[in-house]
Amino acid sequence: MDINIALTLGGVMAILVGAILGYVLRWFISISKRGSVEIEIKQVLLSAKEEAQKIIEDADRKAEVYGRELHEEEREQSERFKKIEERLIKKEEFLDKRQLDVDGEANQIKEKEEELRMLREKTKKETELARHELERVAHLDTESAKEELLKRVEMQSEEDILVRIKKIETDGEARLALKARDILATSIQRLATSTVAEMMATSVPIASDEIKGKIIGKEGRNIRAFERAAGVEVIIDDTPGSILISSFDPVRRQIARVALEQLIEDGRIQPAKIEEAVEKAKEEVNKITREKGEQAAYECGVFNLDPRIIAILGRLHFRTSFGQNVLQHSIEMAHIGGMIAEEIGGDVAVTKAGALLHDLGKAVDHEVQGTHVEIGRKILQKFGVDVRIIQAMQSHHEEYPYETLESIIVQTADSISGGRPGARRDSAENYIKRLEDLEGIAKSFPAVEKTYAIQAGRELRVFVRPEEISDLEAKKLARDIAIRVEKELKYPGEIKVAVIRESRAIEYAR
C-alpha cells in the first residue's frame, strides 16, 4: 500500500518536472528564433532604405531634366507669344490707318451724293419747266403727244413691218421645207434596199414530169385531197420541171410548198400522207415565222421583246399590203424612222420599235375583230410593252392623236416607205381584199370550220362540221352563202360555192 502511494507520488513528481523542463526548453527556443527574425527584419529595412534612396535620387535627376525642358519650352512659348503680339500690334495699327482712310472716303461719298441730289432736283425742275413750256407751245399734254408720235411712226412703218414679217415667214417656211427635204432625202439615200413584191403563185421544182402523175393520183384523188387540206389551188400544166401553187394567202402557199416538197421527197403520195405532211409543214412554217421575227428584231436593233410578240411579228413575212411585203416594209420603216429621229433629236430606240411593230395587228386581223391598229395596241399592252412604243405606233393611220415626237416620225416613215414609186400595187391589194371578203362571208355562218377561196376567186370551198349540220342543211347553207355573196360583193362572172360535209370514223387496232 505504501509502495503504491510512493510510486504514484513519484509519477506525479516526474510529470511536473517534465512539464517544467519542457516549458523552459520552449522558452529558450523562442528566444533564439526571435533573435533571428529581428535580424532578418533589420536587413529588409536596410535594403528598403537603400532602394528608396536610389528611387529618390533617380526621381531628383528626372525632375531636374524635366524642369530644364519645361523652362526651355516656356522660354520658346514666351518668344512665340511675343512675336504674335508684335504682329497683332502692327495689324491693329494698319487697321486704324485703314479705318481713317475709309472714313475719309465715306465723307467724300456723302458730299458727292449731296451734290448729285442737288443736281437731280435742279434737273428735274428744269425738265418740268421745259415740259410745261412744250405743252403750252404745242397745246398737247405728254400722253397725247406720245400717242400722236406712235400713230405717225406706226403709219410710216406699217408697210415696212408687214413686208418684213412676210419675208421672215416665207424664208422660215422655205428653210424648214429645205431642211425637211434634206432629212428625208438623207434617210432614203442611206436605206438603199431592194424590195421584191410577193406573187400570187409559188413555183415548186420537180425532178421529172412523172411526179405530176403521182401528185394528181387516181382520178385526181391526191390533188383534191392536197387542195382540201392546204386550202390552195395546185396548177399542173405542160410547163416542164415545175408545179404552181396558187393562193392569195401567202401563209397557205408557204405551208403547201413545204408539204408538197416533203411529199415529193418521200415519194409516197396518198391522202393520209398528204394530211400528215400538211400538219408537219404548219409546224415548220411556225418555226420559220419565229426565226423571221427574231431576224427582223435583230436587224433593226429592237431587243427585249416578248417571244410571243416575236412569233407574231414573223408572221408578217408572209403578209402583203398593196403588193408590198409587210415585214420588209416594217424593217424599212424602222431604219428610216431611226435615221429621222437621229437627225431631229427623237428617241431612236422608241422610234425603231414603234415602226417595226406598227403593223403587228395585220398578222392576226383575219382572226380577231377590229382594225389592225387596235389589234396591235391590244397585243402590245397584253405583253407589257413600253407605253412610249405603243404611243409611237398607234398614230400611223391617224386613228389616235400624235402624243409624242416619235409617233409623228413613225407616220412619216410609213408614208415614205409606202409612197415611194414601185412599193405598192393597188390592183393586187384589191384582189386580195375581195378574196378575203369572200372567205369572211362564208366564215360568218354557223357550223363552218374552214373556208378557201381558190381559182382566183371563182370557187369558194366551205368545210363544215358534220356533227352540227345535215346534208340537207349543207345544201341550204350553200344557197344562203351564194345569195349573200351576190348581195355584198361585186365580181365579174360567177362564183361556185361548194359546201363539203365529210364524216370520218377512226379506230385503232392494238
C-alpha positions as CSV (number, residue, x, y, z in Angstrom):
1,M,0.0,0.0,0.0
2,D,2.7,2.5,0.9
3,I,4.7,1.3,-2.1
4,N,1.7,2.2,-4.4
5,I,1.4,5.6,-2.9
6,A,5.1,6.2,-3.2
7,L,5.0,5.1,-6.9
8,T,2.0,7.4,-7.6
9,L,3.7,10.4,-5.9
10,G,6.9,9.6,-7.8
11,G,5.0,9.6,-11.2
12,V,3.3,12.9,-10.4
13,M,6.6,14.5,-9.5
14,A,8.2,13.1,-12.7
15,I,5.3,14.7,-14.7
16,L,5.7,18.0,-13.0
17,V,9.5,18.0,-13.6
18,G,9.0,17.1,-17.3
19,A,6.5,19.9,-17.8
20,I,8.8,22.4,-16.2
21,L,11.7,21.3,-18.2
22,G,9.6,21.4,-21.4
23,Y,8.5,24.9,-20.7
24,V,12.0,26.1,-20.0
25,L,13.2,24.5,-23.2
26,R,10.5,26.1,-25.3
27,W,11.3,29.5,-23.9
28,F,14.8,29.2,-24.9
29,I,13.9,28.1,-28.4
30,S,11.5,31.0,-28.9
31,I,14.1,33.5,-27.7
32,S,16.6,32.2,-30.1
33,K,14.1,32.3,-33.0
34,R,13.1,35.9,-32.1
35,G,16.6,37.0,-32.4
36,S,17.0,35.6,-35.9
37,V,13.7,37.2,-37.1
38,E,14.7,40.6,-35.8
39,I,18.0,40.3,-37.7
40,E,16.1,39.5,-40.9
41,I,13.7,42.4,-40.4
42,K,16.6,44.8,-39.9
43,Q,18.2,43.5,-43.1
44,V,14.9,44.0,-45.0
45,L,14.5,47.5,-43.6
46,L,18.1,48.4,-44.6
47,S,17.6,47.1,-48.2
48,A,14.3,49.0,-48.4
49,K,16.0,52.2,-47.3
50,E,18.8,51.8,-49.8
51,E,16.2,51.1,-52.6
52,A,14.2,54.1,-51.6
53,Q,17.3,56.3,-51.6
54,K,18.1,55.2,-55.2
55,I,14.5,55.9,-56.3
56,I,14.6,59.3,-54.7
57,E,17.9,60.1,-56.4
58,D,16.5,58.9,-59.8
59,A,13.4,61.0,-59.3
60,D,15.5,64.0,-58.5
61,R,17.5,63.6,-61.6
62,K,14.4,63.2,-63.8
63,A,12.8,66.1,-62.1
64,E,15.8,68.2,-62.8
65,V,15.8,67.2,-66.5
66,Y,12.1,67.7,-66.8
67,G,12.4,71.1,-65.2
68,R,15.1,72.2,-67.6
69,E,12.8,71.0,-70.5
70,L,9.8,72.9,-69.1
71,H,11.9,76.0,-68.7
72,E,13.2,75.8,-72.3
73,E,9.6,75.2,-73.6
74,E,8.3,78.1,-71.6
75,R,11.0,80.3,-73.0
76,E,10.2,79.3,-76.6
77,Q,6.5,79.8,-75.9
78,S,7.2,83.2,-74.5
79,E,9.2,84.2,-77.5
80,R,6.4,83.0,-79.9
81,F,3.7,84.9,-78.0
82,K,5.9,88.0,-78.1
83,K,6.2,87.7,-81.9
84,I,2.5,87.2,-82.2
85,E,1.8,90.2,-80.0
86,E,4.1,92.3,-82.1
87,R,2.4,91.2,-85.3
88,L,-1.1,91.9,-83.9
89,I,0.1,95.4,-82.8
90,K,1.2,96.0,-86.4
91,K,-2.1,94.8,-87.8
92,E,-4.0,96.9,-85.4
93,E,-2.0,100.0,-86.4
94,F,-2.6,99.1,-90.1
95,L,-6.4,98.7,-89.5
96,D,-6.5,102.0,-87.6
97,K,-4.9,103.7,-90.6
98,R,-7.2,101.9,-93.0
99,Q,-10.2,103.0,-91.0
100,L,-9.2,106.6,-91.2
101,D,-8.9,106.3,-95.0
102,V,-12.3,104.6,-95.2
103,D,-13.9,107.3,-93.0
104,G,-12.4,109.9,-95.3
105,E,-13.7,108.2,-98.4
106,A,-17.1,107.8,-96.8
107,N,-17.3,111.5,-96.1
108,Q,-16.3,112.3,-99.7
109,I,-19.0,109.9,-101.0
110,K,-21.6,111.7,-98.8
111,E,-20.5,115.0,-100.1
112,K,-20.8,113.8,-103.7
113,E,-24.2,112.2,-103.0
114,E,-25.4,115.5,-101.7
115,E,-24.1,117.3,-104.8
116,L,-25.8,114.7,-107.0
117,R,-29.1,115.0,-105.2
118,M,-29.0,118.8,-105.7
119,L,-28.2,118.3,-109.4
120,R,-31.1,115.9,-109.8
121,E,-33.5,118.3,-108.2
122,K,-32.3,121.1,-110.3
123,T,-32.5,118.9,-113.5
124,K,-36.0,117.7,-112.5
125,K,-37.2,121.3,-112.1
126,E,-35.7,122.4,-115.4
127,T,-37.2,119.4,-117.2
128,E,-40.6,120.1,-115.7
129,L,-40.4,123.7,-116.8
130,A,-39.3,122.6,-120.3
131,R,-42.2,120.1,-120.5
132,H,-44.7,122.7,-119.4
133,E,-43.3,125.1,-121.9
134,L,-43.6,122.5,-124.7
135,E,-47.1,121.6,-123.7
136,R,-48.0,125.3,-123.7
137,V,-46.5,125.8,-127.2
138,A,-47.8,122.6,-128.8
139,H,-51.2,122.7,-127.0
140,L,-50.7,118.9,-126.1
141,D,-50.1,117.1,-122.9
142,T,-47.4,114.3,-122.6
143,E,-49.7,111.3,-123.1
144,S,-51.4,112.9,-126.1
145,A,-48.0,113.7,-127.7
146,K,-46.8,110.1,-127.1
147,E,-49.9,108.7,-128.8
148,E,-49.6,111.0,-131.7
149,L,-46.0,110.1,-132.2
150,L,-46.7,106.4,-132.0
151,K,-49.5,106.7,-134.6
152,R,-47.3,108.6,-137.0
153,V,-44.4,106.1,-136.6
154,E,-46.9,103.1,-137.0
155,M,-48.4,104.6,-140.1
156,Q,-45.0,105.3,-141.7
157,S,-43.6,101.9,-140.7
158,E,-46.7,99.6,-141.1
159,E,-45.9,98.6,-144.7
160,D,-42.3,98.0,-143.9
161,I,-43.2,95.9,-140.9
162,L,-45.7,93.8,-142.9
163,V,-43.2,93.2,-145.7
164,R,-40.5,92.2,-143.2
165,I,-42.9,89.8,-141.3
166,K,-44.0,88.2,-144.6
167,K,-40.4,87.9,-145.7
168,I,-39.4,86.2,-142.4
169,E,-42.4,83.8,-142.6
170,T,-41.5,82.9,-146.3
171,D,-37.8,82.5,-145.5
172,G,-38.6,80.4,-142.4
173,E,-41.0,78.1,-144.3
174,A,-38.5,77.7,-147.1
175,R,-35.7,76.9,-144.8
176,L,-37.9,74.4,-142.8
177,A,-39.0,72.7,-146.1
178,L,-35.5,72.5,-147.3
179,K,-34.3,71.0,-144.0
180,A,-37.2,68.5,-144.1
181,R,-36.3,67.5,-147.6
182,D,-32.7,67.1,-146.7
183,I,-33.5,64.8,-143.8
184,L,-35.9,62.7,-145.8
185,A,-33.6,62.5,-148.8
186,T,-30.7,61.5,-146.5
187,S,-32.8,58.8,-144.8
188,I,-34.0,57.4,-148.1
189,Q,-30.5,57.5,-149.6
190,R,-29.0,55.7,-146.5
191,L,-31.6,53.0,-146.8
192,A,-30.9,51.7,-150.3
193,T,-32.6,48.3,-150.0
194,S,-34.2,46.3,-152.8
195,T,-37.8,45.1,-152.4
196,V,-39.2,42.2,-154.3
197,A,-43.0,42.1,-154.4
198,E,-44.9,38.9,-153.5
199,M,-46.6,37.0,-156.3
200,M,-49.9,35.2,-156.2
201,A,-48.4,31.8,-157.1
202,T,-45.4,29.8,-155.9
203,S,-43.4,27.5,-158.1
204,V,-42.3,24.1,-156.8
205,P,-39.5,22.5,-158.9
206,I,-39.7,18.8,-159.6
207,A,-37.1,16.3,-160.8
208,S,-39.2,14.8,-163.6
209,D,-42.7,15.1,-165.1
210,E,-43.6,11.6,-163.8
211,I,-44.1,13.1,-160.4
212,K,-47.0,15.1,-161.7
213,G,-49.0,11.9,-162.2
214,K,-48.3,10.8,-158.6
215,I,-49.5,14.2,-157.4
216,I,-52.7,14.1,-159.4
217,G,-53.4,10.5,-158.3
218,K,-56.0,8.1,-159.5
219,E,-59.0,10.1,-160.8
220,G,-57.5,13.2,-159.2
221,R,-57.8,11.8,-155.7
222,N,-54.4,13.1,-154.4
223,I,-54.6,16.6,-155.8
224,R,-58.1,17.1,-154.4
225,A,-57.0,15.9,-151.0
226,F,-54.0,18.2,-151.1
227,E,-56.1,21.2,-152.1
228,R,-58.6,20.5,-149.4
229,A,-56.0,20.0,-146.7
230,A,-53.8,23.1,-147.6
231,G,-56.5,25.4,-148.9
232,V,-54.7,26.2,-152.1
233,E,-55.1,25.5,-155.8
234,V,-52.5,23.3,-157.5
235,I,-51.9,24.1,-161.1
236,I,-50.3,21.3,-163.1
237,D,-49.8,22.1,-166.8
238,D,-47.4,21.4,-169.6
239,T,-44.7,23.6,-168.0
240,P,-41.7,21.3,-167.6
241,G,-39.9,20.9,-164.2
242,S,-42.4,22.8,-162.0
243,I,-45.8,22.9,-160.4
244,L,-47.6,26.1,-159.4
245,I,-49.3,26.6,-156.1
246,S,-51.9,29.4,-156.3
247,S,-53.5,31.2,-153.3
248,F,-54.0,34.8,-152.2
249,D,-52.9,33.9,-148.7
250,P,-49.0,33.7,-148.6
251,V,-49.1,31.6,-145.4
252,R,-51.1,28.9,-147.1
253,R,-48.8,29.0,-150.1
254,Q,-45.8,28.5,-147.9
255,I,-47.4,25.6,-146.0
256,A,-48.5,24.0,-149.3
257,R,-45.0,24.4,-150.8
258,V,-43.2,22.8,-147.8
259,A,-45.8,20.0,-147.6
260,L,-45.5,19.3,-151.4
261,E,-41.7,19.3,-151.3
262,Q,-41.8,16.8,-148.4
263,L,-44.3,14.5,-150.3
264,I,-42.1,14.6,-153.5
265,E,-39.0,13.8,-151.5
266,D,-40.8,10.9,-149.7
267,G,-42.4,9.5,-152.8
268,R,-45.5,8.1,-151.1
269,I,-48.3,10.5,-152.1
270,Q,-51.7,9.5,-150.8
271,P,-54.5,11.2,-148.9
272,A,-53.3,10.0,-145.5
273,K,-49.7,11.1,-146.1
274,I,-50.9,14.4,-147.6
275,E,-52.7,15.4,-144.4
276,E,-49.7,14.3,-142.3
277,A,-47.4,16.3,-144.5
278,V,-49.6,19.5,-144.3
279,E,-49.7,19.3,-140.5
280,K,-45.9,18.9,-140.3
281,A,-45.5,21.8,-142.7
282,K,-47.6,24.0,-140.5
283,E,-45.2,23.3,-137.6
284,E,-42.2,24.2,-139.8
285,V,-43.8,27.4,-141.0
286,N,-44.4,28.4,-137.4
287,K,-40.7,27.8,-136.8
288,I,-39.8,30.0,-139.9
289,T,-42.1,32.8,-138.6
290,R,-40.3,32.8,-135.3
291,E,-36.9,32.9,-137.0
292,K,-38.0,35.7,-139.3
293,G,-39.3,37.7,-136.3
294,E,-36.0,37.3,-134.4
295,Q,-34.0,38.2,-137.6
296,A,-36.1,41.4,-138.1
297,A,-35.8,42.5,-134.5
298,Y,-32.0,41.9,-134.5
299,E,-31.6,43.7,-137.9
300,C,-33.5,46.8,-136.5
301,G,-31.8,46.7,-133.1
302,V,-35.0,46.2,-131.2
303,F,-34.4,44.0,-128.2
304,N,-36.1,42.7,-125.1
305,L,-39.3,41.9,-126.9
306,D,-41.6,39.1,-125.6
307,P,-41.0,35.8,-127.6
308,R,-44.7,35.7,-128.4
309,I,-44.5,39.2,-130.0
310,I,-41.5,38.0,-132.0
311,A,-43.6,35.0,-133.2
312,I,-46.5,37.2,-134.3
313,L,-44.1,39.7,-135.9
314,G,-42.6,36.8,-138.0
315,R,-46.0,36.0,-139.5
316,L,-45.8,39.4,-141.3
317,H,-43.2,37.8,-143.5
318,F,-46.0,36.0,-145.3
319,R,-48.4,39.0,-145.5
320,T,-48.5,41.7,-148.2
321,S,-50.1,45.1,-148.3
322,F,-50.8,46.5,-151.7
323,G,-48.3,44.0,-153.1
324,Q,-45.6,45.1,-150.5
325,N,-44.2,42.6,-148.0
326,V,-45.4,43.8,-144.6
327,L,-42.4,42.6,-142.6
328,Q,-39.9,44.1,-145.1
329,H,-42.0,47.3,-145.1
330,S,-41.8,47.4,-141.3
331,I,-38.0,46.8,-141.3
332,E,-37.6,49.6,-143.9
333,M,-39.7,51.9,-141.7
334,A,-37.6,51.1,-138.6
335,H,-34.4,52.1,-140.5
336,I,-36.0,55.3,-141.9
337,G,-37.6,56.3,-138.6
338,G,-34.3,55.7,-136.7
339,M,-32.4,58.0,-139.1
340,I,-35.0,60.7,-138.9
341,A,-35.2,60.5,-135.1
342,E,-31.4,60.8,-135.0
343,E,-31.5,63.9,-137.2
344,I,-34.2,65.8,-135.3
345,G,-33.4,64.7,-131.7
346,G,-36.1,62.0,-131.2
347,D,-35.7,58.7,-129.2
348,V,-34.1,56.4,-131.8
349,A,-34.9,53.2,-129.8
350,V,-38.6,54.0,-129.3
351,T,-39.0,55.1,-132.9
352,K,-37.4,51.9,-134.3
353,A,-39.6,49.7,-132.0
354,G,-42.8,51.7,-132.9
355,A,-42.0,51.4,-136.6
356,L,-41.2,47.7,-136.5
357,L,-44.4,46.9,-134.6
358,H,-46.8,49.3,-136.2
359,D,-48.5,46.7,-138.4
360,L,-48.4,43.9,-135.9
361,G,-52.2,43.6,-135.9
362,K,-52.1,42.6,-139.6
363,A,-50.7,39.2,-138.6
364,V,-53.9,38.2,-136.8
365,D,-56.5,40.7,-138.3
366,H,-58.2,37.8,-140.1
367,E,-58.7,36.0,-136.7
368,V,-59.6,38.9,-134.4
369,Q,-62.2,41.6,-134.9
370,G,-61.1,45.2,-135.2
371,T,-58.6,47.4,-137.2
372,H,-55.0,46.2,-137.3
373,V,-54.0,49.3,-135.3
374,E,-56.4,48.5,-132.4
375,I,-55.4,44.8,-132.6
376,G,-51.7,45.7,-132.5
377,R,-52.3,48.0,-129.5
378,K,-54.0,45.3,-127.5
379,I,-51.3,42.8,-128.3
380,L,-48.5,45.2,-127.1
381,Q,-50.5,46.1,-124.0
382,K,-51.1,42.5,-123.1
383,F,-47.4,41.6,-123.2
384,G,-46.3,44.7,-121.2
385,V,-44.6,46.7,-124.0
386,D,-43.4,50.2,-123.0
387,V,-46.2,52.8,-123.3
388,R,-43.9,55.1,-125.4
389,I,-43.6,52.4,-128.1
390,I,-47.4,52.0,-128.1
391,Q,-47.9,55.8,-128.5
392,A,-45.4,55.8,-131.3
393,M,-47.1,53.0,-133.3
394,Q,-50.8,53.8,-132.7
395,S,-51.0,57.1,-134.8
396,H,-49.6,55.9,-138.2
397,H,-53.1,55.9,-139.6
398,E,-54.3,58.9,-137.5
399,E,-56.7,56.8,-135.5
400,Y,-55.1,58.2,-132.4
401,P,-53.7,61.7,-131.8
402,Y,-50.0,62.4,-132.1
403,E,-48.9,62.3,-128.5
404,T,-45.1,62.2,-129.0
405,L,-42.5,63.3,-131.5
406,E,-41.8,59.6,-132.2
407,S,-45.4,59.0,-133.3
408,I,-45.0,61.7,-136.0
409,I,-41.8,60.2,-137.1
410,V,-43.3,56.7,-137.4
411,Q,-46.2,58.1,-139.5
412,T,-43.7,59.9,-141.7
413,A,-41.6,56.8,-142.2
414,D,-44.8,54.9,-143.1
415,S,-45.6,57.4,-145.8
416,I,-42.1,57.3,-147.2
417,S,-41.9,53.5,-147.3
418,G,-45.4,53.1,-148.8
419,G,-45.4,56.1,-151.1
420,R,-42.1,55.6,-153.0
421,P,-42.5,54.5,-156.6
422,G,-42.9,50.8,-157.1
423,A,-43.5,50.0,-153.5
424,R,-47.2,49.0,-153.8
425,R,-49.7,47.9,-156.3
426,D,-53.4,48.8,-155.7
427,S,-54.8,46.2,-158.0
428,A,-53.1,43.3,-156.1
429,E,-54.4,44.6,-152.8
430,N,-57.9,45.0,-154.1
431,Y,-57.8,41.4,-155.5
432,I,-56.7,40.0,-152.1
433,K,-59.2,42.1,-150.3
434,R,-62.0,40.7,-152.5
435,L,-60.9,37.1,-151.7
436,E,-60.7,37.8,-148.0
437,D,-64.2,39.2,-148.0
438,L,-65.4,36.2,-149.9
439,E,-64.0,33.9,-147.3
440,G,-65.2,36.1,-144.5
441,I,-68.8,35.9,-145.7
442,A,-68.7,32.1,-145.5
443,K,-67.0,32.1,-142.1
444,S,-69.8,34.2,-140.6
445,F,-72.3,31.3,-141.0
446,P,-72.6,28.8,-138.1
447,A,-71.1,25.2,-138.3
448,V,-68.5,26.4,-140.8
449,E,-65.0,25.1,-140.0
450,K,-62.7,26.3,-142.8
451,T,-63.2,28.3,-146.0
452,Y,-60.9,28.5,-149.1
453,A,-61.3,30.9,-152.0
454,I,-59.5,29.2,-155.0
455,Q,-59.2,29.6,-158.7
456,A,-58.7,33.4,-158.5
457,G,-62.0,33.7,-156.5
458,R,-64.1,31.8,-159.0
459,E,-64.7,29.0,-156.5
460,L,-65.4,29.1,-152.7
461,R,-64.9,25.8,-150.8
462,V,-66.6,25.6,-147.4
463,F,-65.9,22.8,-145.0
464,V,-68.5,22.3,-142.3
465,R,-68.6,20.3,-139.0
466,P,-70.6,17.2,-139.9
467,E,-72.0,16.7,-136.4
468,E,-73.6,20.2,-136.5
469,I,-75.3,20.1,-139.9
470,S,-77.0,17.6,-142.1
471,D,-76.7,17.0,-145.8
472,L,-80.0,18.9,-146.5
473,E,-78.8,21.8,-144.3
474,A,-75.5,21.8,-146.2
475,K,-77.3,22.4,-149.5
476,K,-79.3,25.2,-147.9
477,L,-76.1,26.7,-146.5
478,A,-74.5,26.7,-150.0
479,R,-77.5,28.6,-151.3
480,D,-77.5,31.1,-148.4
481,I,-73.8,31.8,-148.9
482,A,-74.3,32.3,-152.7
483,I,-77.2,34.8,-152.1
484,R,-75.2,36.8,-149.6
485,V,-72.2,36.9,-151.9
486,E,-74.4,38.2,-154.7
487,K,-75.7,41.0,-152.4
488,E,-72.5,42.1,-150.7
489,L,-69.7,41.6,-153.3
490,K,-69.1,42.9,-156.8
491,Y,-67.3,40.5,-159.1
492,P,-67.0,39.5,-162.8
493,G,-68.5,36.2,-164.0
494,E,-69.9,33.7,-161.4
495,I,-68.6,32.1,-158.2
496,K,-69.0,28.4,-157.4
497,V,-69.9,27.8,-153.8
498,A,-69.0,24.2,-152.7
499,V,-70.1,23.1,-149.2
500,I,-68.2,20.0,-148.2
501,R,-69.5,17.8,-145.3
502,E,-67.3,14.8,-144.6
503,S,-67.7,12.2,-141.8
504,R,-64.8,10.1,-140.6
505,A,-64.8,7.1,-138.4
506,I,-61.3,6.3,-137.0
507,E,-60.4,3.3,-134.8
508,Y,-57.0,1.8,-133.8
509,A,-56.2,-1.9,-133.8
510,R,-53.8,-2.8,-130.9
